[in-house]
Amino acid sequence: MKLRAAYTVQIGEHSVALRPTLRAASYLHEKYDGFQTLADDIDASHFCAALDLIQACADTTPTATVVEILAARDQLIGFVL
């Protein structure tokens, strides 16, 4: 994850601010054995990887469908890499 104040993604009708905290980075890096693997999983439309990223980095998890979350995958990958 890049160091930045916040990164806003559009998921369905919701704008969600993602914050790259040390806790989130550590958790995601350990779970996915690196950020490239996380990005590859999101790119391959693995819903759980996208949801893990959102839950780890957003203040609140938006109410959205699987399709809406996966439609934002390019934005999510942009946040990771």
Secondary structure, DSSP 4 states (H G I P E B T S, - for coil): ----S-EEEEETTEEEEE---HHHHHHHHHHHTSHHHHHHHHHTT-HHHHHHHHHHHBSS-----HHHHHHTHHHHHHHH-
